[in-house]
Amino acid sequence: MTNTITADALAAILASHTLWLADDPAGERANLSGADLLFADLSGATLSGADLRRANLRRANLSYAILSGAILSGATLSGATLSGADLRRADLRRADLRGVDLSGADLSGADLCGADLSGANLSYVNLTGAGLCGADLSYATLSGVDLCRANLCGVILSYANLRRVNLSGADLCRADLTDVITDTD
C-alpha cells in the first residue's frame, strides 16, 4: 500500500533531510518508504541515504539527483528518468527499472541484484563493482558501460546492446547472452 505525498509535504521532507545530512539535530532522514511519487519532479534533489523502499517512482524525474547510499529496494521506477544521477552504493535490489533512462548515471558499487532493467538505457553508466546477479537486462542499451569487476552471475542480457562495454574482471557465470549485440556485429 502506497501513501500519496503532497508537494508541500515532499518539500518539507527534503528540507529536513538536507539538515540531517549536515548533522543538524533539527533534521531527519527522509523516510519515503512506500510513498506514491508517481510523476514526481525530484531532479537535482539530494536524497543520499534516504529510505525509498517500495516507493512508487514511476515516470518520476530524478535526473542529476544524488541518491548515493539510498535504499530503493523493491521500488517501482519504470519509465523514470535518472540520467546523470548519483546512485553510488545504492540498494536497488528487486527494483522495477523497466525502460528507465539511466544514461550517464553513476551506479558504482550499487546492488541491483534481482532488479528488472529490461529495455533500460544504461549508455555510459558507471557500474564498476556493481552487483547485478540475477538482474534482467534484456533489450537494455549498455553501450559504453563500465562493468569492470561487476557481478553478472545469472544476469539476463538477451538482445542487449553491449557495444563498447568494459567487461574486464566481470563475473558472467550462468549469464544469458542470447543474441547480444557486440562490437563484432
MOQUI-V439398 format. One record per backbone hydrogen bond with DSSP energy under -1.0 kcal/mol. NH is the residue of the N-H (numbers start at 1). CO is the residue of the C=O. Records with the same first field share a line. If there is no record, write none. Layout:
NH->CO  CO
//
This chain:
3->34
5->36
10->6
11->7
12->8
13->9
14->10
15->11
16->12
17->13
18->14
19->15
20->16
21->17
22->18
23->20
24->19
27->24
32->51
34->53
35->32
36->3
37->56
39->58
40->37
42->61
44->63
45->42
47->66
49->68
50->47
51->30
52->71
54->73
55->52
56->35
57->76
59->78
60->57
61->40
62->81
64->83
65->62
66->45
67->86
69->88
70->67
71->50
72->91
74->93
75->72
76->55
77->96
79->98
80->77
81->60
82->101
84->103
85->82
86->65
87->106
89->108
90->87
91->70
92->111
94->113
95->92
96->75
97->116
99->118
100->97
101->80
102->121
104->123
105->102
106->85
107->126
109->128
110->107
111->90
112->131
114->133
115->112
116->95
117->136
119->138
120->117
121->100
122->141
124->143
125->122
126->105
127->146
129->148
130->127
131->110
132->151
134->153
135->132
136->115
137->156
139->158
140->137
141->120
142->161
144->163
145->142
146->125
147->166
149->168
150->147
151->130
152->171
154->173
155->152
156->135
157->176
159->178
160->157
161->140
162->181
165->162
166->145
170->167
171->150
175->172
176->155
180->177
181->160
185->182
//
